[in-house]
Amino acid sequence: MPQFRAAPAVASLALALSVNSVASAQPVAPPMQHPAVKQALAMLERENAWTIDQQVAVCEIPAPPFMEQARGAYVRERFTALGLEQVRTDAEGNVIGELRSGRPGPTLMLSSHLDTVFPEGTDVKVTREGTLLRGPGIGDDCRGLAAMLAVTRAMKESKVPFDGRLLVVATVGEEGPGNLRGVRALFASPLKDSVDAFISIDGTGIAITNGAVGSARYRFTVIGPGGHSYGAFGMANPIHALGRAIAAIGDLEVPREPRTTFNVGIISGGTSVNTISPSASFDLDMRSESMATLMELDAKVQAIVTRAVAEEQARWPNSRATLTLKVDTIGIRPAGTTADSVRVVRSAKAAADALGLYAPLNASSTDSNLPISLGIPAITVDGGGVGRGAHSLEESYDDRTDGFKGPQWILLLVSTYLGVRGPAM
């Protein structure tokens, strides 16, 4: 019989999620007419070229997975130049700065991510054709970083008298291989207990992501002794075992609601056409808007792979070769929702309405997944403009004539959530 190494227990898959869905008693009214807010909004339009220059500058600094240090150093310099307080880089590589009002009020964390999906050595030079920018990562998330810097600059220079505290953070490890390592570190630190809401700026357009799409990613590897394709014929074959598993996974039925998906993205193994490979593996990505549905799919897949290895072993009863199954967790992201009635969502909708923007609610997988799973109200918002080809070498961003409205929306959202009272400072 085959020997199996059990899949590691994934506590986060069984995490019970709860989000405070009780609407705040305070009304949500964007401070459109406050002099300092009006000045900041006007500055974002008038000095939009500064925002674009930052988007290009940050994008031309490589930031492959786990190698965000150089881009982080640049952002830290920007934080210091903009006059943020307590600028620092934590042990994980997140760059953090603060704007403090000196007034009582909530603590809001505003973030965007430093990392890209592109490997070391990728040409990250940005080209310009009028309002069109082309370059790997120019939208995801160089646009988010630029919008965050622009909003922080406008609030600081216009002396917007908000209540509470604004934490401004450039995170590491948002993209797939990073498995949200940056935001995980933030919310494992003492900061967690002081953050009342979290906003991530990620990508282009105008939309509000308040649904966290959960994911479970595994690498399944089958190991055997291997042998000659002719001389050792009749030996259990790791590649055949995983072929059985992949075919069965492909036949799975998943619900449309909640939206649930699966994909075998990488397969590997083999040494030559006439060799029974000693090992084979495939990487699987599963996603769902429901944690319960994701857990159910996860259990089905684990059973399928285990059964496929057993079937391959049974197919060759005279084989002395024993197959071993190894399951490695590549990444787990929790699912959940920040309810429409929560103040940060209502603030985002109200700010968009005040600016005449259409901002639909949707679900995705972003840094917000983690705080949502902890019960902290969180959303991810777009940075404006029009993006194409995210995660491809042909990625582009078009600022058109209204790209500045993205940062304007974010500034008004931040001001609405925190509250702006009294005369400008």
C-alpha positions as CSV (number, residue, x, y, z in Angstrom):
1,M,0.0,0.0,0.0
2,P,1.2,3.6,-0.6
3,Q,2.6,5.6,2.2
4,F,1.1,9.0,2.6
5,R,2.4,12.1,4.4
6,A,-0.7,13.9,5.6
7,A,-1.5,17.4,4.5
8,P,-0.5,20.0,7.1
9,A,-3.3,21.3,9.2
10,V,-4.3,24.8,8.1
11,A,-5.8,26.6,11.0
12,S,-6.7,29.6,9.0
13,L,-9.0,27.5,6.8
14,A,-11.1,26.7,9.9
15,L,-11.0,30.3,11.2
16,A,-14.4,31.6,12.2
17,L,-14.9,35.0,10.7
18,S,-16.9,37.8,12.2
19,V,-17.2,41.3,10.9
20,N,-18.9,44.1,12.8
21,S,-21.8,44.9,10.6
22,V,-23.5,47.4,12.9
23,A,-23.7,50.8,11.3
24,S,-22.1,53.6,13.2
25,A,-24.6,55.9,14.8
26,Q,-22.7,58.9,13.4
27,P,-23.9,60.2,10.1
28,V,-21.6,59.9,7.1
29,A,-21.3,63.3,5.4
30,P,-18.3,64.1,3.2
31,P,-16.7,67.4,4.2
32,M,-16.8,68.7,0.7
33,Q,-17.1,72.4,1.7
34,H,-14.4,72.5,4.4
35,P,-11.8,75.0,3.2
36,A,-8.8,72.7,3.8
37,V,-10.5,69.7,2.1
38,K,-11.4,71.9,-0.9
39,Q,-7.8,73.1,-1.0
40,A,-6.5,69.5,-0.9
41,L,-8.9,68.3,-3.6
42,A,-7.9,71.2,-5.8
43,M,-4.2,70.5,-5.2
44,L,-4.6,66.9,-6.4
45,E,-6.1,68.1,-9.7
46,R,-3.7,71.0,-10.1
47,E,-0.6,68.9,-9.3
48,N,-1.6,65.7,-10.9
49,A,1.7,65.6,-12.8
50,W,3.5,65.1,-9.4
51,T,1.4,62.0,-8.8
52,I,2.2,60.6,-12.3
53,D,5.9,61.3,-11.7
54,Q,5.8,59.3,-8.5
55,Q,4.0,56.5,-10.2
56,V,6.7,56.2,-12.8
57,A,9.6,56.7,-10.3
58,V,8.4,54.0,-7.9
59,C,7.7,51.6,-10.8
60,E,11.2,51.8,-12.2
61,I,12.6,50.4,-9.0
62,P,12.4,46.6,-9.2
63,A,10.3,44.9,-6.4
64,P,10.2,41.2,-7.1
65,P,8.6,38.9,-4.5
66,F,10.7,39.0,-1.3
67,M,12.9,41.7,-2.8
68,E,11.0,44.9,-2.1
69,Q,13.8,46.6,-0.2
70,A,14.9,49.2,-2.8
71,R,11.4,50.3,-3.6
72,G,10.7,50.4,0.2
73,A,13.7,52.6,0.7
74,Y,12.4,55.1,-1.9
75,V,9.0,55.2,-0.3
76,R,10.5,55.7,3.1
77,E,12.4,58.7,1.7
78,R,9.2,60.1,0.3
79,F,7.4,59.6,3.7
80,T,10.2,61.6,5.4
81,A,10.2,64.3,2.7
82,L,6.4,64.7,3.1
83,G,6.8,65.3,6.8
84,L,5.2,62.1,8.2
85,E,6.0,61.3,11.8
86,Q,7.7,58.2,13.2
87,V,8.7,56.9,9.8
88,R,10.2,53.4,10.1
89,T,10.6,50.1,8.4
90,D,9.5,47.1,10.4
91,A,11.2,43.7,10.6
92,E,9.1,42.3,7.7
93,G,9.9,45.3,5.4
94,N,6.7,47.3,5.7
95,V,7.3,51.0,5.5
96,I,5.2,53.0,8.0
97,G,4.6,56.7,8.7
98,E,2.0,58.6,10.6
99,L,-0.1,61.7,10.4
100,R,-1.4,62.8,13.8
101,S,-4.0,65.5,14.3
102,G,-3.7,65.9,18.0
103,R,-7.4,65.4,18.3
104,P,-9.2,62.4,19.7
105,G,-10.7,60.1,17.1
106,P,-10.2,56.7,15.3
107,T,-7.0,55.3,13.9
108,L,-7.2,54.5,10.2
109,M,-4.5,52.5,8.3
110,L,-4.1,53.5,4.6
111,S,-1.9,51.2,2.6
112,S,-0.7,50.1,-0.8
113,H,1.7,47.3,-1.6
114,L,5.3,47.4,-2.7
115,D,5.8,44.0,-4.4
116,T,5.1,42.9,-7.9
117,V,4.7,39.5,-9.5
118,F,7.6,39.9,-11.8
119,P,10.9,38.0,-11.2
120,E,14.3,39.6,-10.6
121,G,15.8,40.8,-13.9
122,T,12.5,42.0,-15.4
123,D,12.9,45.3,-17.4
124,V,10.8,47.7,-15.4
125,K,11.5,50.8,-17.5
126,V,8.3,52.8,-18.0
127,T,7.4,54.3,-21.4
128,R,5.1,57.3,-21.9
129,E,2.8,58.0,-24.8
130,G,0.8,61.1,-23.8
131,T,-1.3,60.0,-20.8
132,L,-0.6,56.3,-21.4
133,L,2.1,54.7,-19.3
134,R,3.5,51.2,-20.0
135,G,5.5,49.1,-17.7
136,P,5.3,45.9,-15.5
137,G,3.4,46.8,-12.3
138,I,2.5,50.4,-13.5
139,G,-1.1,49.8,-12.3
140,D,-0.7,47.0,-9.7
141,D,0.4,48.6,-7.5
142,C,2.5,51.5,-8.6
143,R,-0.8,53.4,-9.0
144,G,-1.8,52.6,-5.5
145,L,1.6,53.8,-4.1
146,A,1.4,57.0,-6.1
147,A,-2.2,57.7,-5.0
148,M,-1.2,57.1,-1.4
149,L,1.7,59.5,-1.6
150,A,-0.4,62.1,-3.3
151,V,-3.2,61.9,-0.8
152,T,-0.8,62.1,2.1
153,R,1.0,65.1,0.6
154,A,-2.3,66.9,-0.1
155,M,-3.6,66.3,3.4
156,K,-0.4,67.4,5.0
157,E,0.2,70.6,2.9
158,S,-3.4,71.7,3.0
159,K,-3.5,71.1,6.8
160,V,-6.7,69.1,6.7
161,P,-7.8,69.1,10.4
162,F,-9.0,65.5,10.7
163,D,-9.7,63.7,13.9
164,G,-7.7,60.8,15.2
165,R,-4.6,59.3,13.5
166,L,-3.7,58.2,10.0
167,L,-1.2,55.4,9.6
168,V,0.3,55.3,6.1
169,V,1.9,52.0,5.1
170,A,3.6,50.5,2.1
171,T,3.3,46.7,2.6
172,V,5.4,43.8,1.4
173,G,4.3,40.4,0.2
174,E,0.8,41.1,-1.1
175,E,1.1,39.2,-4.3
176,G,0.7,35.4,-4.5
177,P,4.1,34.1,-3.3
178,G,4.2,36.6,-0.4
179,N,0.9,35.2,1.0
180,L,0.1,38.6,2.7
181,R,3.2,38.4,4.8
182,G,3.4,42.2,5.2
183,V,-0.1,42.8,6.4
184,R,0.1,39.6,8.5
185,A,3.1,41.1,10.3
186,L,1.3,44.4,10.8
187,F,-1.7,42.7,12.4
188,A,0.5,40.5,14.6
189,S,2.1,43.6,16.0
190,P,0.9,45.9,18.8
191,L,-0.6,48.1,16.0
192,K,-3.4,45.6,15.6
193,D,-5.1,46.7,18.8
194,S,-5.2,50.4,17.8
195,V,-6.4,50.1,14.2
196,D,-10.2,50.9,13.9
197,A,-10.3,50.5,10.1
198,F,-8.1,49.6,7.2
199,I,-8.1,50.8,3.6
200,S,-5.8,49.3,0.9
201,I,-5.3,51.1,-2.4
202,D,-4.7,48.5,-5.1
203,G,-4.9,48.8,-8.8
204,T,-6.8,51.1,-11.1
205,G,-10.3,52.4,-11.8
206,I,-13.0,53.3,-9.2
207,A,-14.5,50.4,-7.2
208,I,-14.8,49.3,-3.6
209,T,-13.7,45.8,-2.6
210,N,-15.5,44.8,0.6
211,G,-15.6,41.1,-0.1
212,A,-12.5,39.1,0.6
213,V,-12.0,36.1,-1.8
214,G,-10.3,33.4,0.2
215,S,-7.7,31.1,-1.4
216,A,-6.0,27.8,-0.6
217,R,-2.8,27.0,-2.6
218,Y,-1.0,23.7,-2.4
219,R,1.9,21.8,-4.1
220,F,1.2,18.1,-4.3
221,T,4.2,15.9,-4.8
222,V,4.4,12.2,-5.4
223,I,7.7,10.4,-4.8
224,G,8.8,6.9,-5.8
225,P,12.1,5.1,-6.6
226,G,11.9,5.7,-10.4
227,G,13.3,3.4,-13.0
228,H,13.7,2.5,-16.7
229,S,10.6,2.8,-18.8
230,Y,11.1,-0.7,-20.3
231,G,13.2,-2.5,-17.7
232,A,11.2,-1.4,-14.7
233,F,7.8,-1.4,-16.5
234,G,5.1,-2.3,-14.0
235,M,6.4,0.1,-11.3
236,A,3.9,2.6,-9.9
237,N,4.5,5.9,-11.6
238,P,4.3,9.3,-9.8
239,I,3.4,11.2,-13.0
240,H,0.6,8.7,-13.7
241,A,-0.7,9.2,-10.2
242,L,-0.9,12.9,-10.5
243,G,-2.4,12.6,-13.9
244,R,-5.2,10.7,-12.3
245,A,-5.6,13.4,-9.7
246,I,-5.6,16.3,-12.1
247,A,-8.2,14.6,-14.3
248,A,-10.5,14.1,-11.3
249,I,-10.0,17.6,-10.1
250,G,-10.9,18.9,-13.6
251,D,-14.2,17.1,-13.3
252,L,-15.2,18.8,-10.0
253,E,-18.4,20.9,-10.0
254,V,-18.2,24.1,-8.0
255,P,-21.0,26.6,-7.2
256,R,-21.4,29.8,-9.2
257,E,-22.7,31.5,-6.0
258,P,-20.7,31.9,-3.9
259,R,-18.2,32.2,-6.8
260,T,-15.7,29.4,-6.4
261,T,-12.8,28.4,-8.7
262,F,-9.9,26.0,-9.0
263,N,-6.8,25.8,-11.3
264,V,-3.8,23.6,-11.7
265,G,-1.2,26.2,-12.7
266,I,2.1,24.4,-12.7
267,I,3.0,20.8,-13.3
268,S,6.6,19.4,-13.1
269,G,8.5,16.2,-13.0
270,G,10.4,13.7,-15.2
271,T,14.0,13.3,-16.3
272,S,13.6,11.7,-19.8
273,V,11.1,10.1,-22.1
274,N,12.3,6.7,-21.2
275,T,12.4,7.1,-17.4
276,I,9.8,6.4,-14.9
277,S,10.1,9.6,-13.0
278,P,11.1,9.4,-9.3
279,S,8.9,12.4,-8.6
280,A,6.1,14.6,-10.0
281,S,4.2,17.6,-8.6
282,F,1.5,20.1,-9.4
283,D,0.5,23.4,-7.9
284,L,-3.2,24.1,-7.3
285,D,-5.0,27.3,-6.6
286,M,-8.6,27.3,-5.1
287,R,-10.7,30.4,-4.4
288,S,-14.1,31.2,-3.0
289,E,-16.0,34.1,-1.6
290,S,-17.2,31.7,1.1
291,M,-14.8,30.2,3.6
292,A,-17.1,27.3,4.2
293,T,-17.3,26.5,0.5
294,L,-13.5,26.8,0.2
295,M,-13.0,24.4,3.1
296,E,-15.4,21.9,1.4
297,L,-13.6,22.1,-1.9
298,D,-10.3,21.8,-0.1
299,A,-11.4,18.5,1.6
300,K,-12.6,17.1,-1.8
301,V,-9.3,17.8,-3.5
302,Q,-7.2,16.3,-0.7
303,A,-9.3,13.2,-0.9
304,I,-9.0,13.1,-4.7
305,V,-5.2,13.3,-4.6
306,T,-4.9,10.7,-1.9
307,R,-7.2,8.3,-3.8
308,A,-5.4,8.9,-7.1
309,V,-2.1,7.8,-5.5
310,A,-3.7,4.7,-4.0
311,E,-5.3,3.8,-7.4
312,E,-1.9,4.1,-9.1
313,Q,-0.3,1.9,-6.5
314,A,-3.2,-0.7,-6.9
315,R,-2.9,-0.6,-10.7
316,W,0.5,-2.3,-10.4
317,P,0.0,-5.0,-7.7
318,N,3.4,-6.7,-8.4
319,S,5.3,-3.4,-8.0
320,R,7.7,-3.3,-5.1
321,A,7.9,0.5,-5.5
322,T,6.1,2.5,-2.8
323,L,4.7,5.9,-3.6
324,T,4.7,8.7,-1.0
325,L,2.5,11.8,-1.2
326,K,3.8,15.1,0.1
327,V,1.5,18.1,0.4
328,D,3.0,21.6,1.0
329,T,0.9,24.7,1.7
330,I,1.9,27.5,-0.6
331,G,-0.5,30.0,0.8
332,I,-3.8,30.4,2.6
333,R,-5.9,33.6,2.5
334,P,-9.1,33.8,4.6
335,A,-12.4,34.8,3.1
336,G,-15.0,37.2,4.6
337,T,-16.9,40.4,4.1
338,T,-17.0,43.9,5.5
339,A,-20.7,44.6,5.6
340,D,-22.2,47.4,3.5
341,S,-23.5,49.1,6.6
342,V,-20.0,49.5,8.2
343,R,-18.8,53.1,8.4
344,V,-15.7,52.7,6.2
345,V,-17.9,51.2,3.4
346,R,-20.5,53.9,3.8
347,S,-17.8,56.6,3.8
348,A,-16.4,55.2,0.5
349,K,-19.8,55.2,-1.1
350,A,-20.6,58.7,0.2
351,A,-17.3,60.2,-1.0
352,A,-17.8,58.7,-4.5
353,D,-21.3,60.0,-4.6
354,A,-20.1,63.5,-3.6
355,L,-17.6,63.5,-6.5
356,G,-20.1,62.1,-9.0
357,L,-18.2,58.8,-9.3
358,Y,-19.8,55.4,-9.7
359,A,-18.1,53.0,-7.2
360,P,-19.5,49.5,-7.3
361,L,-19.0,47.0,-4.5
362,N,-17.1,43.8,-5.4
363,A,-15.0,40.9,-4.1
364,S,-11.3,40.2,-4.6
365,S,-8.2,38.9,-2.9
366,T,-6.1,41.7,-1.4
367,D,-4.3,42.9,1.7
368,S,-7.8,43.6,3.2
369,N,-8.4,39.8,3.5
370,L,-6.4,39.7,6.6
371,P,-8.0,42.5,8.7
372,I,-11.4,41.3,7.6
373,S,-10.6,37.9,9.0
374,L,-9.8,39.5,12.3
375,G,-13.0,41.4,12.5
376,I,-11.4,44.7,11.6
377,P,-13.5,46.8,9.1
378,A,-11.5,46.8,5.9
379,I,-11.9,47.7,2.2
380,T,-9.7,47.9,-0.8
381,V,-10.2,50.8,-3.2
382,D,-8.9,51.5,-6.7
383,G,-6.5,54.4,-7.5
384,G,-8.3,55.9,-10.5
385,G,-7.4,55.9,-14.2
386,V,-7.7,53.0,-16.5
387,G,-5.5,49.9,-16.3
388,R,-4.9,47.1,-18.7
389,G,-2.9,43.8,-18.6
390,A,-2.2,43.5,-14.9
391,H,0.4,40.9,-14.0
392,S,1.7,40.9,-17.6
393,L,4.8,42.5,-19.2
394,E,2.4,44.6,-21.4
395,E,0.7,46.2,-18.4
396,S,-0.5,49.8,-19.0
397,Y,-2.1,52.7,-17.2
398,D,-4.0,55.5,-18.9
399,D,-4.5,58.7,-16.8
400,R,-6.7,60.2,-19.5
401,T,-8.1,63.6,-18.4
402,D,-9.6,62.4,-15.1
403,G,-7.1,60.2,-13.4
404,F,-6.8,62.7,-10.5
405,K,-10.3,61.8,-9.4
406,G,-9.0,58.5,-7.9
407,P,-6.7,60.3,-5.4
408,Q,-9.5,62.9,-4.8
409,W,-11.9,60.1,-3.9
410,I,-9.4,58.5,-1.5
411,L,-8.7,61.8,0.2
412,L,-12.4,62.5,0.6
413,L,-13.0,58.9,1.9
414,V,-10.2,59.3,4.5
415,S,-11.6,62.7,5.5
416,T,-15.1,61.4,5.8
417,Y,-14.2,58.4,7.8
418,L,-11.9,60.2,10.3
419,G,-14.1,63.3,10.4
420,V,-13.0,66.9,9.8
421,R,-14.2,69.5,12.3
422,G,-13.6,73.1,13.0
423,P,-11.5,75.6,11.0
424,A,-8.4,74.5,9.0
425,M,-5.2,74.4,11.0
